[in-house]
């Protein structure tokens, strides 16, 4: 009988059967989707499916919903879970209905998740739970929190719960940075970075707390946690808070990640199980634990491999482009006749790229979107070619091409060679724009673009003194005040770069 199969399944789990009993209780109470049966008790999808199979004829289905046949529920009463004591923070979430409604609206409009970045949306309840827990655990007023990645909008939840905390979001997704800045009314500071290539100087040794929900690979967890330690002003008093989950069916994966974190000198002050819940990630029960980590030392993070994600061209298993594609990239890279062909380079813009070279050839086939612009900004030579995917957002449409061109057209003339050398790739060729073809405004913008790693206030002032032949004081008067003067151009979100360039041009007007 089905009851005996279910009983055997529960017995096989021993002391760990309680979560599965909760699944059984849900099925006895009402109709539920598979996603609900996974997320609510935090049970891996495969384990839930095994229970559904064991129920056999006692299970009813209605579309994507399941329940135990009402006339058979009593037969399973002794197998169901007792009362759930609940989480006190969850109870606190349910009392903050205004914040929860606001976060639900925020998440409804957040830019769509990118599978190539392992985006899985946390629930609004989870974002609020994080904020309430942080506010109850730490004295946040006047303190600094850095969120390394924030597609879950934890930053918005924290500023809603405690407006007196200074929150900075650093993310590779320019869409998200623009959204968070607009949604927070500018209360959340946003900066761009791909953590594989470094952090903006503005956030180094700046934070009291760092929160991150990294890619759940050993490589991704180690990278994000290492960058988090770099952000702490004082490793002795600072804390790194990480979301991480693994299936109870594959504990070795959890061991590998914990070993990577321990190599960084992180002590686990607490691991709160199933603290975070997600709309997705059913393989790990749509849940992840909260790791409260205390650093014992500040250890530098060595730039590692590009593959840190579980999906797409930046996944751990990704093989990269073919030798033929790289050969075509080199052949198409513009260069003086006397110069040898450039060797293909890997992505990265921690510092200016290719100093002293006549030309660059860069493999950007793993680019999730922002690498192409950052590589153009970091390029030292006046000539460059980049190999990107044919569906890259800045090459796959006329609008995308025009948007990228508008940001760099005072320095580079771009050509987009679609479906080159094959249907999967595109080569973007960048040739220098001659200074003699630009007016003073264009020249000032060009000077700033060529020094994207310098502090913006200094670079902008020096551009004006060079182009207009005026004094530093006169240049400062033309610039006046701007919130990004202490940042580097290459660290700014894309929308702020687009807004800044017309201001630079206008400041050079006669």
Backbone torsions as a table, in degrees:
resi	resn	phi	psi	omega
1	UNK	NA	157.0	-178.6
2	UNK	-61.9	-36.4	-179.1
3	UNK	-60.7	-37.1	-179.5
4	UNK	-71.3	-36.5	176.5
5	UNK	-63.8	-42.0	178.9
6	UNK	-65.9	-42.6	179.2
7	UNK	-60.9	-42.1	179.0
8	UNK	-63.8	-38.2	179.4
9	UNK	-64.6	-42.2	178.6
10	UNK	-68.1	-42.1	179.6
11	UNK	-61.3	-36.7	-179.0
12	UNK	-64.3	-24.8	-179.8
13	UNK	-87.0	-9.8	174.7
14	UNK	57.2	-130.0	-176.9
15	UNK	-68.2	-9.9	-177.7
16	UNK	-99.3	17.9	-175.3
17	UNK	-82.7	-10.1	-171.7
18	UNK	-60.3	-42.2	-179.7
19	UNK	-61.5	-41.0	-179.4
20	UNK	-68.9	-32.7	174.6
21	UNK	-63.4	-34.0	177.4
22	UNK	-66.3	-36.2	174.8
23	UNK	-60.5	-44.1	179.3
24	UNK	-62.0	-39.9	177.9
25	UNK	-62.6	-43.5	177.8
26	UNK	-59.6	-43.3	-179.1
27	UNK	-65.9	-30.0	178.4
28	UNK	-79.7	-22.2	-176.9
29	UNK	-81.5	-42.6	-171.5
30	UNK	-170.0	-178.9	173.9
31	UNK	-70.8	140.4	176.4
32	UNK	-146.4	144.5	174.0
33	UNK	-76.5	164.0	176.5
34	UNK	-61.1	-38.4	179.2
35	UNK	-60.1	-40.7	177.3
36	UNK	-64.4	-43.9	-177.5
37	UNK	-65.1	-25.5	176.5
38	UNK	-82.2	-50.0	-169.2
39	UNK	-73.7	-45.4	-172.2
40	UNK	-61.4	-49.4	177.5
41	UNK	-92.4	-0.6	179.6
42	UNK	61.2	57.1	179.6
43	UNK	-117.0	134.7	179.4
44	UNK	-56.4	146.8	-176.5
45	UNK	-55.5	-44.1	-177.9
46	UNK	-62.3	-36.5	179.3
47	UNK	-67.6	-41.1	176.5
48	UNK	-62.7	-42.5	-179.7
49	UNK	-62.9	-34.6	176.5
50	UNK	-64.2	-38.4	177.7
51	UNK	-67.1	-43.1	179.3
52	UNK	-60.9	-39.7	179.2
53	UNK	-66.0	-39.4	-179.5
54	UNK	-65.8	-31.3	-179.8
55	UNK	-67.3	-27.0	171.5
56	UNK	52.2	-121.8	-174.3
57	UNK	-71.4	-14.9	178.6
58	UNK	-80.6	-1.8	-178.9
59	UNK	-102.4	130.5	173.8
60	UNK	-105.1	147.6	176.7
61	UNK	-125.1	147.5	177.1
62	UNK	-145.0	94.6	-173.4
63	UNK	66.9	-119.6	179.9
64	UNK	-100.1	16.3	-177.1
65	UNK	-112.2	154.3	-176.8
66	UNK	-133.9	153.2	170.0
67	UNK	-161.3	160.8	171.8
68	UNK	-77.8	137.6	177.3
69	UNK	-51.9	123.1	-173.8
70	UNK	-49.3	-37.8	-178.0
71	UNK	-70.7	-12.2	-178.4
72	UNK	-106.7	-4.1	-176.3
73	UNK	-58.5	-41.2	-177.0
74	UNK	-60.4	-28.5	-179.0
75	UNK	-67.7	-17.8	-177.4
76	UNK	-108.2	5.3	-173.0
77	UNK	-56.8	-41.4	-177.3
78	UNK	-75.5	-8.1	179.6
79	UNK	-98.6	-9.6	-175.5
80	UNK	-82.7	163.6	-177.0
81	UNK	-75.1	152.6	172.7
82	UNK	-78.9	-166.7	-178.8
83	UNK	-63.8	135.9	178.1
84	UNK	-85.7	120.6	-178.3
85	UNK	-63.9	-21.6	177.0
86	UNK	78.9	166.5	180.0
87	UNK	-105.5	126.2	-178.8
88	UNK	-61.0	-30.7	177.8
89	UNK	-70.5	-35.1	175.0
90	UNK	-60.7	-38.8	177.6
91	UNK	-64.0	-37.0	178.2
92	UNK	-67.2	-37.5	176.8
93	UNK	-59.4	-44.5	-176.6
94	UNK	-65.6	-20.7	179.2
95	UNK	-88.2	-13.2	-179.8
96	UNK	-99.7	63.9	-172.3
97	UNK	-66.7	-34.5	-178.7
98	UNK	-66.0	-45.8	177.6
99	UNK	-62.2	-39.8	-177.6
100	UNK	-65.7	-42.3	177.6
101	UNK	-61.5	-41.5	179.7
102	UNK	-63.4	-42.5	179.6
103	UNK	-68.2	-36.2	176.0
104	UNK	-59.9	-40.3	177.4
105	UNK	-67.9	-40.1	178.3
106	UNK	-60.7	-47.2	-177.0
107	UNK	-68.5	-31.8	179.5
108	UNK	-61.3	-29.7	-175.8
109	UNK	-107.3	2.2	-177.7
110	UNK	-63.6	146.2	178.0
111	UNK	-53.1	143.5	-177.0
112	UNK	-55.2	144.7	179.5
113	UNK	-64.4	149.6	176.6
114	UNK	-107.0	115.7	-178.6
115	UNK	-63.7	-29.0	179.6
116	UNK	-66.0	-19.0	176.5
117	UNK	-104.8	14.1	179.2
118	UNK	58.1	32.4	177.6
119	UNK	-69.7	122.8	168.1
120	UNK	-132.8	120.2	-171.0
121	UNK	-71.0	124.8	170.7
122	UNK	-72.4	152.8	178.4
123	UNK	-69.0	158.4	176.1
124	UNK	-60.4	-36.7	178.2
125	UNK	-61.2	-37.3	179.5
126	UNK	-68.3	-44.0	178.8
127	UNK	-59.2	-43.4	179.3
128	UNK	-69.1	-37.9	178.7
129	UNK	-61.1	-41.5	177.1
130	UNK	-59.1	-46.8	-177.4
131	UNK	-64.3	-44.3	-178.9
132	UNK	-66.2	-38.9	179.1
133	UNK	-66.3	-44.2	178.2
134	UNK	-60.7	-42.4	-177.5
135	UNK	-69.4	-31.1	179.0
136	UNK	-80.1	-30.4	-174.9
137	UNK	-85.3	-33.3	-173.0
138	UNK	-126.6	153.9	175.2
139	UNK	-84.7	94.1	-170.1
140	UNK	-84.6	-21.8	-174.1
141	UNK	-58.6	124.9	179.5
142	UNK	77.1	5.3	-179.1
143	UNK	-101.2	171.7	-174.9
144	UNK	-117.0	129.0	175.3
145	UNK	-118.8	128.8	173.8
146	UNK	-109.6	129.5	174.4
147	UNK	-104.7	114.5	176.9
148	UNK	-89.2	97.1	-169.6
149	UNK	83.3	139.0	-177.7
150	UNK	-159.1	45.2	176.5
151	UNK	-65.4	-19.5	178.1
152	UNK	-81.0	-7.5	177.6
153	UNK	65.6	34.7	174.5
154	UNK	-60.0	-34.9	-179.5
155	UNK	-59.4	-42.1	-179.6
156	UNK	-67.0	-37.2	178.6
157	UNK	-65.9	-42.5	-178.4
158	UNK	-64.9	-45.1	-179.1
159	UNK	-68.4	-26.5	175.7
160	UNK	-72.3	-41.7	-178.3
161	UNK	-73.1	-40.3	-179.0
162	UNK	-138.7	96.0	-177.4
163	UNK	-67.3	-9.9	-175.0
164	UNK	-91.7	4.2	177.6
165	UNK	-96.1	140.2	178.0
166	UNK	-89.3	118.8	-174.5
167	UNK	-117.6	132.5	175.9
168	UNK	-124.1	133.2	174.9
169	UNK	-109.8	128.1	174.0
170	UNK	-117.5	124.7	-174.4
171	UNK	-150.5	157.2	177.4
172	UNK	-86.3	-15.0	-174.6
173	UNK	-92.4	103.3	-178.5
174	UNK	-61.1	-32.6	179.5
175	UNK	-61.3	-43.1	-178.4
176	UNK	-67.5	-41.2	-178.8
177	UNK	-61.9	-41.4	178.0
178	UNK	-65.3	-40.3	-178.6
179	UNK	-65.9	-46.7	-178.8
180	UNK	-63.5	-41.9	179.8
181	UNK	-62.3	-44.1	-179.6
182	UNK	-69.3	-44.0	-175.6
183	UNK	-67.2	-30.6	-179.3
184	UNK	-88.0	-1.9	-176.7
185	UNK	64.7	29.1	179.6
186	UNK	83.6	0.6	-179.3
187	UNK	-71.6	-27.2	176.8
188	UNK	-98.5	122.0	176.8
189	UNK	-76.8	138.3	-178.8
190	UNK	-125.5	138.8	176.8
191	UNK	-139.1	153.6	-178.1
192	UNK	-101.1	140.6	172.4
193	UNK	-165.6	149.1	163.4
194	UNK	-107.3	115.9	-168.6
195	UNK	-65.2	-16.4	175.1
196	UNK	-66.3	-24.2	-175.1
197	UNK	-110.6	3.2	177.0
198	UNK	123.7	-177.6	-179.4
199	UNK	-121.6	153.8	172.2
200	UNK	-61.8	136.2	177.5
201	UNK	-54.0	-28.0	-176.7
202	UNK	-63.5	-23.5	-178.5
203	UNK	-104.9	-5.6	178.6
204	UNK	-66.1	130.3	177.8
205	UNK	50.9	46.4	-174.8
206	UNK	-120.5	-17.0	-165.4
207	UNK	-109.5	150.8	170.1
208	UNK	-85.9	-35.2	179.9
209	UNK	-137.6	147.5	174.5
210	UNK	-130.1	129.5	176.3
211	UNK	-115.5	140.5	176.6
212	UNK	-154.1	144.8	171.1
213	UNK	-117.2	84.6	-170.2
214	UNK	-77.6	175.2	167.6
215	UNK	-61.3	139.0	-172.2
216	UNK	-88.0	38.7	169.6
217	UNK	-103.1	155.4	176.1
218	UNK	-55.8	-38.6	-179.8
219	UNK	-66.8	-43.1	-179.6
220	UNK	-68.1	-44.0	179.9
221	UNK	-62.6	-43.4	-179.4
222	UNK	-64.1	-41.7	-179.0
223	UNK	-64.7	-51.6	-177.1
224	UNK	-64.3	-40.3	179.7
225	UNK	-66.4	-39.6	177.6
226	UNK	-63.6	-41.7	177.1
227	UNK	-66.0	-34.1	178.6
228	UNK	-61.9	-43.3	177.8
229	UNK	-62.0	-37.4	178.0
230	UNK	-62.4	-27.1	-179.1
231	UNK	-78.7	-19.6	-173.9
232	UNK	-72.1	132.4	177.5
233	UNK	-68.6	-38.8	-179.2
234	UNK	-138.1	103.0	-179.4
235	UNK	-59.1	-24.7	-179.4
236	UNK	-68.5	-38.7	-178.9
237	UNK	-105.4	-15.4	-179.4
238	UNK	-78.3	163.2	178.3
239	UNK	-135.8	145.3	174.5
240	UNK	-108.7	124.2	-177.3
241	UNK	-114.3	120.1	-173.4
242	UNK	-123.9	142.7	167.4
243	UNK	-95.7	132.9	175.5
244	UNK	-156.5	136.4	178.1
245	UNK	-138.7	149.9	173.7
246	UNK	-145.2	156.4	-179.0
247	UNK	-72.9	141.8	175.9
248	UNK	-68.6	-6.1	175.5
249	UNK	-84.2	-17.1	-177.5
250	UNK	-132.6	65.6	-177.2
251	UNK	-64.5	-21.6	-179.8
252	UNK	-62.2	-33.5	177.3
253	UNK	-63.6	-41.6	176.5
254	UNK	-62.4	-40.0	178.8
255	UNK	-61.3	-43.3	-179.1
256	UNK	-61.7	-42.1	179.7
257	UNK	-66.6	-45.0	-179.4
258	UNK	-63.5	-34.7	175.9
259	UNK	-64.4	-39.9	178.2
260	UNK	-63.9	-40.9	179.9
261	UNK	-66.5	-37.5	179.4
262	UNK	-69.3	-31.3	175.3
263	UNK	-61.0	-26.9	178.2
264	UNK	-81.9	-0.3	-179.5
265	UNK	79.5	26.7	-179.5
266	UNK	-92.5	130.3	174.3
267	UNK	-97.7	133.5	179.4
268	UNK	-85.2	99.6	177.1
269	UNK	-69.8	-32.1	178.6
270	UNK	-159.9	148.1	169.1
271	UNK	-129.3	108.9	-177.2
272	UNK	-95.5	109.9	-171.6
273	UNK	-68.4	141.5	174.5
274	UNK	51.5	34.7	-178.8
275	UNK	-68.2	-39.4	-176.5
276	UNK	-101.9	138.9	177.2
277	UNK	-123.5	146.5	-172.3
278	UNK	-130.6	154.1	170.0
279	UNK	-91.3	78.5	-174.3
280	UNK	139.3	-160.7	-180.0
281	UNK	53.0	44.4	-175.4
282	UNK	-67.8	-21.6	179.2
283	UNK	-62.9	-25.9	179.0
284	UNK	-110.8	22.6	177.7
285	UNK	78.1	19.0	-179.1
286	UNK	53.5	32.7	-176.2
287	UNK	-146.1	157.9	175.6
288	UNK	-147.4	155.3	180.0
289	UNK	-87.2	158.6	172.1
290	UNK	-100.5	118.9	176.9
291	UNK	-98.9	121.5	175.0
292	UNK	-101.9	109.8	-170.2
293	UNK	-113.7	135.0	177.1
294	UNK	-111.8	119.6	179.0
295	UNK	-71.1	144.5	173.2
296	UNK	-105.7	-10.0	179.3
297	UNK	-163.8	161.3	173.4
298	UNK	-100.2	110.2	-177.2
299	UNK	-114.1	134.0	-177.4
300	UNK	-69.4	149.6	179.1
301	UNK	-102.5	120.8	178.5
302	UNK	-80.4	135.0	176.7
303	UNK	-57.1	127.5	-176.0
304	UNK	-110.2	-158.9	-179.1
305	UNK	-71.6	157.2	-179.6
306	UNK	-70.0	-33.5	-175.9
307	UNK	-76.6	106.4	178.5
308	UNK	-130.5	-4.4	-174.9
309	UNK	-102.8	174.4	-179.2
310	UNK	-97.4	-12.9	-177.4
311	UNK	-131.5	157.2	166.7
312	UNK	77.0	-168.5	-173.5
313	UNK	-70.0	-11.3	177.2
314	UNK	-107.2	16.5	-178.7
315	UNK	-74.7	163.8	179.9
316	UNK	-58.9	-32.9	-175.9
317	UNK	-90.1	-5.0	-175.1
318	UNK	-62.0	140.3	-175.2
319	UNK	-100.5	-14.6	179.7
320	UNK	86.0	-179.4	-176.0
321	UNK	-74.9	164.6	179.1
322	UNK	-75.5	162.8	176.5
323	UNK	-61.6	-34.9	179.5
324	UNK	-65.0	-39.9	179.4
325	UNK	-65.9	-41.2	178.9
326	UNK	-67.4	-36.0	177.6
327	UNK	-63.7	-40.3	177.6
328	UNK	-64.7	-38.8	177.1
329	UNK	-58.1	-46.9	180.0
330	UNK	-62.7	-42.6	-178.6
331	UNK	-63.2	-32.8	-175.8
332	UNK	-89.8	-9.0	179.8
333	UNK	-66.8	122.7	-179.7
334	UNK	-69.6	141.8	-179.7
335	UNK	-160.7	157.5	173.1
336	UNK	-61.8	150.9	-176.7
337	UNK	-59.8	-29.8	-176.6
338	UNK	-82.8	-6.5	-175.5
339	UNK	-95.4	143.1	176.4
340	UNK	-71.5	160.5	178.0
341	UNK	-61.9	141.1	179.0
342	UNK	-73.4	149.3	174.6
343	UNK	-82.6	143.4	178.6
344	UNK	-61.1	135.9	179.5
345	UNK	-110.2	153.5	172.3
346	UNK	-83.4	160.7	-179.3
347	UNK	-67.3	159.9	177.9
348	UNK	150.2	140.7	-179.1
349	UNK	-145.2	32.9	177.9
350	UNK	-61.3	-27.6	177.0
351	UNK	-145.3	169.3	178.6
352	UNK	-53.8	140.0	-173.3
353	UNK	-102.5	130.5	171.5
354	UNK	80.2	33.1	177.4
355	UNK	-58.1	129.8	178.9
356	UNK	86.1	-10.3	179.5
357	UNK	-83.7	155.0	177.6
358	UNK	-85.7	-24.1	-176.4
359	UNK	-160.5	160.8	177.8
360	UNK	-126.5	147.0	168.7
361	UNK	-129.4	117.7	-170.9
362	UNK	-123.4	129.9	176.7
363	UNK	-85.2	106.1	178.8
364	UNK	-115.2	31.1	-176.8
365	UNK	-66.5	-19.3	177.0
366	UNK	-91.4	7.3	-173.8
367	UNK	-63.6	118.7	175.5
368	UNK	-76.5	-3.8	179.9
369	UNK	146.1	-48.6	-172.5
370	UNK	-87.6	-14.0	-173.2
371	UNK	-62.2	-38.2	-173.8
372	UNK	-60.7	-48.3	178.4
373	UNK	-62.4	-45.6	-177.4
374	UNK	-63.9	-35.5	178.7
375	UNK	-68.2	-39.2	176.0
376	UNK	-63.4	-40.2	178.8
377	UNK	-66.8	-33.6	-176.2
378	UNK	-85.5	-12.0	-172.9
379	UNK	-67.6	121.2	177.2
380	UNK	-79.5	-45.1	178.1
381	UNK	-67.2	166.0	178.8
382	UNK	-88.3	4.0	-178.9
383	UNK	-136.7	143.6	-177.4
384	UNK	-161.7	150.3	169.3
385	UNK	-132.9	142.3	-179.4
386	UNK	-130.0	137.1	176.1
387	UNK	-98.1	118.4	-179.2
388	UNK	-128.5	168.6	175.2
389	UNK	-68.1	147.5	-177.2
390	UNK	-66.7	-19.3	177.9
391	UNK	-100.5	16.8	176.7
392	UNK	-56.3	138.0	-175.1
393	UNK	-61.1	-22.3	179.9
394	UNK	-96.2	5.1	176.8
395	UNK	-128.5	-18.6	-171.2
396	UNK	-80.2	-9.2	179.4
397	UNK	-145.0	158.2	178.1
398	UNK	-62.8	-37.0	179.8
399	UNK	-65.4	-42.5	178.9
400	UNK	-64.2	-40.5	177.7
401	UNK	-64.7	-41.9	-179.4
402	UNK	-65.5	-38.1	-179.6
403	UNK	-63.9	-45.7	178.6
404	UNK	-65.1	-43.6	-179.4
405	UNK	-59.0	-40.1	-177.0
406	UNK	-63.9	-23.5	-178.3
407	UNK	-84.8	-23.7	-173.7
408	UNK	-125.4	7.1	-170.4
409	UNK	-71.2	-6.8	172.7
410	UNK	-88.1	-4.3	176.2
411	UNK	-122.0	-39.5	-175.9
412	UNK	-127.0	142.6	165.6
413	UNK	-98.1	124.4	-173.1
414	UNK	-103.9	143.0	170.3
415	UNK	-125.8	135.7	-177.5
416	UNK	-111.5	106.0	-177.2
417	UNK	-95.6	84.5	-176.7
418	UNK	-65.2	151.8	177.9
419	UNK	50.8	42.1	179.4
420	UNK	-130.1	126.7	3.0
421	UNK	-85.7	-0.2	179.0
422	UNK	-148.2	-178.3	-175.4
423	UNK	-68.4	-12.9	-178.0
424	UNK	-93.2	-13.5	-169.6
425	UNK	-126.7	163.8	173.5
426	UNK	-139.7	139.3	174.0
427	UNK	-105.7	124.0	176.3
428	UNK	-101.4	119.9	-177.8
429	UNK	-105.0	128.5	-179.1
430	UNK	-119.0	119.4	176.2
431	UNK	-112.1	143.4	-176.4
432	UNK	-65.4	143.6	172.1
433	UNK	-90.3	128.8	-177.3
434	UNK	-71.0	136.8	-177.9
435	UNK	-58.6	-33.3	-177.4
436	UNK	-66.6	-12.5	-179.6
437	UNK	-92.8	-0.9	-174.2
438	UNK	-109.7	148.7	172.0
439	UNK	-83.1	-178.6	-176.4
440	UNK	-59.4	-40.7	178.9
441	UNK	-62.6	-44.6	178.1
442	UNK	-64.7	-37.5	178.3
443	UNK	-65.0	-40.6	179.4
444	UNK	-63.9	-44.1	177.5
445	UNK	-62.0	-42.5	180.0
446	UNK	-59.4	-42.9	179.3
447	UNK	-61.3	-40.8	180.0
448	UNK	-68.7	-42.4	178.8
449	UNK	-61.3	-34.6	-177.5
450	UNK	-75.7	-10.8	-179.6
451	UNK	-129.2	53.3	-174.0
452	UNK	-68.6	-14.7	-179.9
453	UNK	-94.0	-2.3	177.6
454	UNK	-87.2	159.6	176.0
455	UNK	-63.1	128.0	-169.3
456	UNK	-57.2	-42.7	-178.7
457	UNK	-58.9	-42.0	179.3
458	UNK	-69.8	-45.7	-177.0
459	UNK	-64.5	-42.1	180.0
460	UNK	-64.3	-45.9	179.2
461	UNK	-60.7	-44.4	-178.4
462	UNK	-69.2	-30.4	175.4
463	UNK	-63.0	-41.7	-179.9
464	UNK	-69.4	-39.9	179.1
465	UNK	-65.9	-33.7	-179.9
466	UNK	-72.9	-46.9	-173.8
467	UNK	-76.4	-43.6	-174.3
468	UNK	-96.1	-10.0	-177.6
469	UNK	55.6	52.2	177.8
470	UNK	-117.1	171.8	-179.1
471	UNK	-78.2	164.5	178.0
472	UNK	-61.7	-37.9	179.1
473	UNK	-64.2	-43.7	178.2
474	UNK	-63.3	-36.4	178.4
475	UNK	-66.5	-41.9	178.4
476	UNK	-62.3	-37.8	178.4
477	UNK	-63.5	-34.9	179.6
478	UNK	-72.1	-32.5	-178.5
479	UNK	-77.7	-36.2	-176.3
480	UNK	58.4	-136.7	-175.8
481	UNK	-110.0	143.6	177.4
482	UNK	-152.9	136.3	-173.4
483	UNK	-66.3	-16.2	-176.1
484	UNK	-104.9	14.3	-176.4
485	UNK	-63.5	-26.6	179.6
486	UNK	-90.3	-2.4	178.7
487	UNK	-97.6	169.1	174.1
488	UNK	-95.4	145.5	179.9
489	UNK	-57.0	-39.6	-174.1
490	UNK	-70.4	-15.3	179.3
491	UNK	-94.7	-4.1	-176.4
492	UNK	-81.9	144.9	171.7
493	UNK	-59.4	152.7	-173.6
494	UNK	-56.5	-40.5	-176.3
495	UNK	-68.1	-28.3	178.2
496	UNK	-78.8	-30.0	172.8
497	UNK	-63.8	-45.2	-179.6
498	UNK	-61.8	-36.1	179.5
499	UNK	-76.4	-27.8	-175.4
500	UNK	-77.2	-39.5	-172.7
501	UNK	-59.1	-41.2	175.6
502	UNK	-63.2	-30.9	177.7
503	UNK	-68.2	-38.2	177.8
504	UNK	-65.7	-43.9	178.4
505	UNK	-60.4	-44.8	-178.4
506	UNK	-65.2	-32.2	-178.7
507	UNK	-69.6	-17.4	179.0
508	UNK	-96.6	4.6	179.8
509	UNK	-66.8	143.7	178.9
510	UNK	-68.9	NA	NA
